[in-house]
Amino acid sequence: MKTKAHQKKKVNVVTLGCSKNLVDSEVLMQQLKGNGIAVAHEQHEKDTNIVIVNTCGFIDVAKQESIDTILQYASAKSAGAINKLYVTGCLSQRYKDDLEKEIPEVDAYFGTLDLPFLLEELGANYRHELIGERSLLTTPAHYAYLKISEGCNRTCSFCAIPLMRGKHVSKPIEQLVTEAKNLVRNGVKEIMLIAQELTYYGLDIYKKRALADLLRQLAQVKGLEWIRLHYAYPYKFPLDVLDVMQEYDNICNYLDMPLQHISDHMLGKMRRLITQQETYDLIDRIREKMPNIGLRTTLLVGFPDETEADIEALADFIKASRFERLGIFQYSHEENTYGGQHFTDNIPAEVKAERAAYLMDIQQDISFAINQQKIGKTFKVLFDRKDGSHFVGRTEYDSPEVDNEVLVDAAKHFVRVGDFANVKITDCSEFDLYGELV
């Protein structure tokens, strides 16, 4: 009879944080699968004997969620429900020494670049032939994220990402095209390009901004129906990217560009390298060149010394720019960042929350007005899931998890999850569209 020590390894990977972490988990899972180790993502089977928690360490809320999750599995290990517990990702990259002292139940902690060492701990080898292969997705089978670079060279005063992810390193175009082809071969129809900063892509290996070149190559991958761009940086934005977006039908008219703020006072303190006027001009140029584009941005409120005048400047900016999609974060004071070292976190939490709510109220009205203009129009929709009485999908102007959704009554219409269909919009709310199949 086999003892527990001789049972086959069965690994459960738990992912916290952003889409870049999801890709890291998928790479880890592919390596484990390639070594003959049974692995699944966020499963709840009782016979899982090894858990790997891929953590986020970006802001306070994310850090607390990571710690709570580690403690949950540490308790499971103490109770004998699992044999081994490992922690990897941004939180353990940033706080490894502290975590080892505070949560010793974890068998080992690994940083963001420690994949070969984590595999070695599990009795597996890092297999170079699996680079670019991801057959185990954490997303629905019809869409995937494609991480085109790692790290960031920016020094934004609020951001700890460079501390956890290091300097910007681009992946070669050939490798990314191969990865995209592999994903399409496995059934993926939509790929979302992600990086800490998409628009810096290529400067390190090609000595020029090469996002447009990459897009041209990806757009020619047979069977790839949608390509979506996330996390562009406004400073020195490469306008040739817009030319390529217009050239190929399978590149969505969608651009995610986190702008963070608009007042020169805040942009300077945040070290964003761009001015208020330059930001307004950039938005105007993008809309002039691509009138049908859907722009998503995120803003940061409550940064040290932010004034009511700064917030009113943001309110005016939101009203003037009429972003199709907008999210707001509240500032989190992060140690070892420039802001954490040089500024005092002097905006009370309740004021941060009030400012975020005030701005989101403005955006809610804008979003409703934009959605109302879509009533009576027909859009190509990719359906992600069936949710109760509705099939739920997205237009090219919407990314999963963060943007609007299209709901179709399942009692009247049928569509397969993962398929595209044309939908005529019949009604809307502030953040959702309702329609019927054409």
C-alpha positions as CSV (number, residue, x, y, z in Angstrom):
1,M,0.0,0.0,0.0
2,K,1.3,3.5,-0.9
3,T,2.0,5.9,1.9
4,K,1.1,9.6,1.5
5,A,4.7,10.4,0.7
6,H,4.5,8.2,-2.4
7,Q,1.2,9.4,-3.7
8,K,1.3,11.1,-7.1
9,K,1.7,14.9,-6.9
10,K,-1.5,16.8,-7.5
11,V,-1.0,20.5,-7.7
12,N,-3.6,23.3,-7.3
13,V,-2.4,26.7,-8.5
14,V,-4.3,29.7,-6.9
15,T,-3.9,33.0,-8.7
16,L,-4.4,36.5,-7.2
17,G,-4.0,39.9,-8.8
18,C,-3.8,41.0,-12.4
19,S,-3.9,39.3,-15.8
20,K,-0.1,39.3,-15.9
21,N,-0.2,36.9,-12.9
22,L,-2.7,34.7,-14.7
23,V,-0.2,34.3,-17.5
24,D,2.6,33.4,-15.0
25,S,0.3,30.7,-13.5
26,E,-0.4,29.3,-17.0
27,V,3.3,29.1,-17.8
28,L,3.9,27.3,-14.4
29,M,1.0,24.9,-15.1
30,Q,2.4,24.1,-18.6
31,Q,5.8,23.3,-17.1
32,L,4.3,21.0,-14.5
33,K,2.1,19.3,-17.1
34,G,5.2,18.8,-19.3
35,N,6.9,17.1,-16.4
36,G,4.0,14.7,-15.9
37,I,2.6,16.4,-12.8
38,A,-1.2,16.6,-12.4
39,V,-2.1,20.3,-12.1
40,A,-5.3,22.4,-12.1
41,H,-6.2,26.0,-11.5
42,E,-8.2,27.0,-8.4
43,Q,-9.8,23.6,-8.0
44,H,-11.5,22.4,-4.8
45,E,-10.9,18.6,-5.1
46,K,-10.2,17.0,-1.8
47,D,-7.3,14.9,-3.1
48,T,-5.1,18.0,-4.0
49,N,-1.9,17.5,-2.0
50,I,0.1,20.5,-3.1
51,V,-1.0,24.2,-3.3
52,I,0.9,27.0,-4.9
53,V,-0.4,30.5,-4.3
54,N,0.6,33.1,-6.9
55,T,0.4,36.4,-5.0
56,C,-0.2,40.0,-5.7
57,G,1.7,42.8,-3.8
58,F,0.5,45.9,-5.7
59,I,-1.6,47.8,-3.1
60,D,-2.8,47.3,0.5
61,V,-6.1,45.6,-0.5
62,A,-4.3,43.2,-2.8
63,K,-1.6,42.4,-0.3
64,Q,-4.2,41.7,2.4
65,E,-6.1,39.3,0.1
66,S,-2.8,37.5,-0.7
67,I,-2.0,37.1,3.0
68,D,-5.5,35.9,3.9
69,T,-5.3,33.3,1.1
70,I,-1.9,32.1,2.3
71,L,-3.2,31.8,5.9
72,Q,-6.3,29.9,4.6
73,Y,-4.1,27.2,3.0
74,A,-1.6,27.3,5.9
75,S,-4.6,26.3,8.1
76,A,-5.5,23.5,5.6
77,K,-1.9,22.2,5.8
78,S,-1.9,22.3,9.6
79,A,-5.2,20.3,9.5
80,G,-3.7,17.7,7.2
81,A,-5.9,18.6,4.2
82,I,-2.8,19.3,2.0
83,N,0.8,18.1,2.3
84,K,2.7,21.1,0.9
85,L,2.2,24.8,0.5
86,Y,4.3,27.1,-1.7
87,V,4.0,30.8,-2.3
88,T,5.2,32.7,-5.4
89,G,4.6,36.0,-7.2
90,C,4.8,39.7,-6.3
91,L,4.1,39.6,-2.6
92,S,6.8,37.0,-1.9
93,Q,9.2,38.8,-4.2
94,R,8.8,41.9,-2.2
95,Y,8.3,40.6,1.4
96,K,10.0,37.2,1.4
97,D,11.9,37.6,4.6
98,D,8.9,39.0,6.5
99,L,6.6,36.3,5.2
100,E,9.1,33.5,6.2
101,K,9.0,34.8,9.8
102,E,5.3,35.5,10.0
103,I,3.9,32.4,8.2
104,P,6.5,29.6,8.7
105,E,3.9,26.9,7.7
106,V,4.7,27.7,4.1
107,D,7.2,25.2,2.8
108,A,9.1,27.7,0.6
109,Y,8.7,31.2,-0.9
110,F,9.6,32.1,-4.4
111,G,9.9,35.5,-6.3
112,T,8.6,36.5,-9.7
113,L,11.7,35.2,-11.5
114,D,12.1,32.0,-9.6
115,L,10.1,29.6,-11.7
116,P,13.1,27.2,-12.4
117,F,13.7,27.0,-8.6
118,L,10.0,26.4,-7.8
119,L,10.0,23.6,-10.4
120,E,13.1,22.1,-8.9
121,E,11.4,22.1,-5.5
122,L,8.6,20.1,-7.0
123,G,11.0,17.6,-8.6
124,A,10.4,19.0,-12.1
125,N,12.8,20.5,-14.7
126,Y,12.4,23.7,-16.6
127,R,11.7,22.6,-20.1
128,H,12.8,25.2,-22.7
129,E,10.8,23.5,-25.5
130,L,7.6,24.5,-23.7
131,I,8.3,28.2,-24.0
132,G,5.4,29.8,-25.9
133,E,3.1,26.8,-25.3
134,R,0.0,27.4,-23.0
135,S,-2.6,24.7,-23.3
136,L,-3.8,25.1,-19.8
137,L,-5.6,28.4,-19.6
138,T,-7.0,30.1,-16.5
139,T,-9.5,32.0,-18.7
140,P,-12.4,30.6,-20.7
141,A,-11.1,28.6,-23.7
142,H,-11.9,31.3,-26.3
143,Y,-9.8,34.1,-25.0
144,A,-6.3,34.5,-23.5
145,Y,-3.8,37.1,-22.4
146,L,-0.5,37.5,-24.2
147,K,2.2,39.1,-22.1
148,I,4.6,40.9,-24.5
149,S,7.1,42.1,-21.9
150,E,8.1,41.9,-18.3
151,G,8.9,44.6,-15.8
152,C,8.9,48.4,-16.2
153,N,11.5,51.2,-16.6
154,R,9.2,54.0,-15.3
155,T,9.6,55.6,-11.9
156,C,6.0,56.7,-11.2
157,S,6.1,57.7,-7.6
158,F,3.0,55.7,-6.5
159,C,4.0,52.4,-8.1
160,A,5.9,49.4,-6.7
161,I,5.8,47.2,-9.8
162,P,9.5,47.9,-10.7
163,L,10.4,46.8,-7.2
164,M,8.7,43.4,-7.8
165,R,9.1,42.9,-11.5
166,G,12.4,44.5,-12.4
167,K,13.4,46.4,-15.5
168,H,11.5,46.2,-18.8
169,V,12.3,43.1,-20.9
170,S,10.6,42.6,-24.3
171,K,9.8,39.2,-25.7
172,P,11.0,38.8,-29.4
173,I,8.3,39.2,-32.0
174,E,8.9,35.7,-33.3
175,Q,8.3,34.1,-29.9
176,L,5.0,36.1,-29.4
177,V,3.7,35.1,-32.9
178,T,4.5,31.5,-32.2
179,E,2.7,31.8,-28.8
180,A,-0.3,33.4,-30.5
181,K,-0.4,30.6,-33.1
182,N,-0.3,28.0,-30.4
183,L,-3.2,29.7,-28.5
184,V,-5.3,29.9,-31.7
185,R,-4.6,26.2,-32.4
186,N,-6.0,25.4,-29.0
187,G,-9.2,27.3,-29.7
188,V,-8.5,30.9,-28.6
189,K,-10.3,33.5,-30.7
190,E,-9.4,36.7,-28.8
191,I,-6.0,37.7,-27.5
192,M,-5.4,40.6,-25.1
193,L,-1.9,42.1,-25.3
194,I,-0.7,43.0,-21.8
195,A,2.5,44.4,-20.3
196,Q,3.3,46.9,-17.6
197,E,3.7,49.3,-20.5
198,L,2.7,48.1,-24.0
199,T,4.1,51.2,-25.8
200,Y,7.6,50.8,-24.5
201,Y,7.7,47.4,-26.3
202,G,10.9,46.8,-28.4
203,L,13.1,49.6,-27.1
204,D,15.4,47.2,-25.4
205,I,15.8,44.6,-28.1
206,Y,15.0,46.5,-31.3
207,K,16.2,50.0,-30.2
208,K,12.8,51.4,-31.2
209,R,9.2,51.3,-30.2
210,A,8.0,48.2,-32.0
211,L,4.4,47.7,-30.9
212,A,3.2,48.5,-34.4
213,D,5.5,45.9,-35.9
214,L,4.3,43.3,-33.5
215,L,0.7,44.1,-34.2
216,R,1.2,43.7,-37.9
217,Q,2.6,40.2,-37.4
218,L,-0.1,39.1,-34.9
219,A,-2.9,40.4,-37.1
220,Q,-1.9,38.0,-39.8
221,V,-2.2,34.9,-37.5
222,K,-4.9,32.8,-39.2
223,G,-7.9,32.3,-37.0
224,L,-7.2,35.1,-34.6
225,E,-10.4,37.2,-34.7
226,W,-9.8,39.8,-32.1
227,I,-6.6,41.5,-30.8
228,R,-7.0,43.9,-27.9
229,L,-4.5,46.4,-26.4
230,H,-4.1,46.9,-22.6
231,Y,-1.9,49.3,-20.6
232,A,-0.5,51.9,-23.0
233,Y,1.5,54.7,-21.5
234,P,0.7,58.3,-22.7
235,Y,4.2,59.7,-22.7
236,K,5.7,59.4,-26.2
237,F,2.7,57.3,-27.3
238,P,3.6,55.8,-30.7
239,L,0.9,57.1,-33.1
240,D,1.9,54.5,-35.8
241,V,0.0,52.0,-33.6
242,L,-3.2,53.7,-34.6
243,D,-2.4,53.2,-38.3
244,V,-2.0,49.5,-37.9
245,M,-5.2,49.3,-35.8
246,Q,-7.0,50.9,-38.8
247,E,-5.3,48.6,-41.3
248,Y,-6.5,45.3,-39.8
249,D,-10.1,44.4,-39.0
250,N,-9.2,41.9,-36.3
251,I,-7.5,44.6,-34.1
252,C,-10.2,45.9,-31.9
253,N,-11.0,49.6,-31.9
254,Y,-10.1,49.6,-28.2
255,L,-7.2,51.1,-26.3
256,D,-6.6,50.9,-22.5
257,M,-4.4,53.8,-21.5
258,P,-4.1,54.5,-17.7
259,L,-3.7,58.2,-17.3
260,Q,-3.8,58.4,-13.5
261,H,-4.5,62.2,-13.3
262,I,-4.8,65.4,-15.3
263,S,-3.7,68.4,-13.1
264,D,-0.1,69.4,-13.7
265,H,0.3,69.6,-9.9
266,M,-0.5,65.8,-9.5
267,L,1.1,64.7,-12.8
268,G,4.4,66.3,-11.6
269,K,4.2,64.7,-8.1
270,M,3.3,61.3,-9.7
271,R,6.3,61.6,-12.0
272,R,4.2,60.8,-15.1
273,L,6.5,62.8,-17.6
274,I,3.5,64.4,-19.3
275,T,1.5,67.6,-18.8
276,Q,-2.2,68.3,-18.7
277,Q,-2.2,70.0,-22.1
278,E,-0.1,67.2,-23.7
279,T,-2.7,64.7,-22.3
280,Y,-5.6,66.6,-23.8
281,D,-3.8,66.9,-27.1
282,L,-3.1,63.2,-27.2
283,I,-6.7,62.2,-26.6
284,D,-7.8,64.7,-29.3
285,R,-5.3,63.2,-31.8
286,I,-6.3,59.6,-31.0
287,R,-10.0,60.5,-31.4
288,E,-9.3,62.5,-34.6
289,K,-7.4,59.6,-36.1
290,M,-9.8,56.9,-34.9
291,P,-13.3,58.3,-34.4
292,N,-14.7,54.9,-33.6
293,I,-12.2,54.0,-30.9
294,G,-13.3,52.9,-27.4
295,L,-11.0,54.5,-24.9
296,R,-10.5,53.0,-21.4
297,T,-8.5,54.7,-18.7
298,T,-7.9,54.5,-15.0
299,L,-7.4,57.4,-12.6
300,L,-5.8,57.6,-9.2
301,V,-7.3,59.8,-6.5
302,G,-6.1,60.6,-3.0
303,F,-2.4,61.0,-3.9
304,P,-0.5,63.1,-1.2
305,D,-1.3,66.8,-1.3
306,E,-4.2,66.3,-3.9
307,T,-6.5,69.4,-3.6
308,E,-10.1,70.0,-4.4
309,A,-8.9,72.0,-7.4
310,D,-7.0,68.9,-8.6
311,I,-10.3,66.8,-8.3
312,E,-12.3,69.5,-10.2
313,A,-9.6,69.4,-12.9
314,L,-10.2,65.6,-13.1
315,A,-14.0,66.1,-13.2
316,D,-13.6,68.6,-16.1
317,F,-11.3,66.2,-17.9
318,I,-13.8,63.3,-17.6
319,K,-16.6,65.4,-18.9
320,A,-14.5,66.7,-21.8
321,S,-12.9,63.4,-22.8
322,R,-16.1,61.2,-22.4
323,F,-14.1,58.0,-22.0
324,E,-16.1,54.9,-23.0
325,R,-14.7,53.1,-20.0
326,L,-13.2,54.5,-16.8
327,G,-12.0,53.0,-13.5
328,I,-10.8,54.8,-10.4
329,F,-8.3,53.6,-7.8
330,Q,-7.7,55.1,-4.4
331,Y,-4.1,55.8,-3.5
332,S,-2.3,53.3,-1.4
333,H,0.9,54.5,0.3
334,E,3.6,51.9,-0.6
335,E,6.9,51.6,1.2
336,N,10.1,52.0,-0.9
337,T,8.3,53.8,-3.7
338,Y,9.3,57.4,-4.4
339,G,5.9,58.6,-3.0
340,G,6.3,56.4,0.1
341,Q,9.7,57.8,0.8
342,H,9.2,61.4,0.0
343,F,5.5,62.2,0.7
344,T,3.1,61.9,3.6
345,D,-0.1,60.0,3.0
346,N,-2.2,63.1,4.1
347,I,-5.5,62.5,2.4
348,P,-7.9,60.6,4.8
349,A,-9.4,57.3,3.6
350,E,-12.9,58.7,3.7
351,V,-11.9,61.7,1.6
352,K,-10.3,59.3,-1.0
353,A,-13.5,57.3,-1.1
354,E,-15.7,60.4,-1.5
355,R,-13.5,61.7,-4.4
356,A,-13.7,58.4,-6.1
357,A,-17.5,58.2,-5.8
358,Y,-17.9,61.8,-7.0
359,L,-15.9,61.1,-10.2
360,M,-17.6,57.7,-10.8
361,D,-21.0,59.4,-10.6
362,I,-19.9,61.7,-13.5
363,Q,-18.6,58.7,-15.5
364,Q,-21.8,56.8,-14.8
365,D,-23.9,59.5,-16.6
366,I,-21.4,59.5,-19.5
367,S,-21.5,55.7,-19.8
368,F,-25.3,55.7,-19.8
369,A,-25.5,58.4,-22.5
370,I,-22.9,56.5,-24.7
371,N,-24.9,53.2,-24.2
372,Q,-28.2,54.9,-25.2
373,Q,-26.6,55.9,-28.5
374,K,-26.1,52.2,-29.2
375,I,-29.8,51.2,-29.0
376,G,-31.0,50.1,-32.4
377,K,-27.5,49.4,-33.7
378,T,-26.0,45.9,-34.4
379,F,-22.7,44.8,-33.0
380,K,-20.5,41.7,-33.3
381,V,-20.5,40.1,-29.9
382,L,-18.3,37.3,-28.4
383,F,-20.2,35.3,-25.8
384,D,-18.3,34.5,-22.7
385,R,-20.8,32.6,-20.5
386,K,-24.4,31.7,-19.7
387,D,-25.4,33.5,-16.5
388,G,-28.8,32.5,-15.2
389,S,-31.4,33.5,-17.8
390,H,-29.0,35.3,-20.1
391,F,-26.2,34.6,-22.5
392,V,-23.5,37.2,-21.6
393,G,-21.0,38.6,-24.1
394,R,-18.9,41.6,-25.2
395,T,-18.5,43.9,-28.1
396,E,-15.0,44.8,-29.4
397,Y,-15.2,47.9,-27.1
398,D,-15.2,45.7,-24.0
399,S,-12.6,43.7,-22.2
400,P,-13.4,40.8,-19.8
401,E,-14.0,41.5,-16.1
402,V,-13.6,45.3,-16.3
403,D,-16.0,46.6,-19.0
404,N,-19.6,46.5,-20.2
405,E,-21.4,43.3,-21.1
406,V,-24.1,42.4,-23.6
407,L,-27.0,40.4,-22.2
408,V,-29.3,38.3,-24.5
409,D,-32.4,36.5,-23.1
410,A,-31.7,32.8,-23.1
411,A,-35.4,32.0,-23.2
412,K,-35.7,33.6,-26.7
413,H,-32.2,33.1,-28.2
414,F,-29.5,30.4,-28.2
415,V,-25.8,31.0,-28.8
416,R,-22.8,28.8,-27.9
417,V,-20.4,30.1,-25.4
418,G,-17.2,31.0,-27.2
419,D,-19.0,31.9,-30.4
420,F,-19.5,35.3,-32.1
421,A,-22.9,36.5,-33.1
422,N,-24.5,39.7,-34.3
423,V,-26.6,41.4,-31.7
424,K,-29.1,44.3,-32.1
425,I,-29.1,46.4,-29.0
426,T,-32.6,47.0,-27.7
427,D,-32.0,48.5,-24.2
428,C,-29.3,49.6,-21.8
429,S,-28.3,50.5,-18.3
430,E,-25.3,52.5,-17.2
431,F,-22.8,49.6,-17.6
432,D,-24.7,46.9,-19.6
433,L,-26.4,46.5,-23.0
434,Y,-29.4,44.3,-23.7
435,G,-30.1,42.9,-27.1
436,E,-31.4,40.2,-29.4
437,L,-29.6,38.0,-32.0
438,V,-29.9,39.1,-35.6
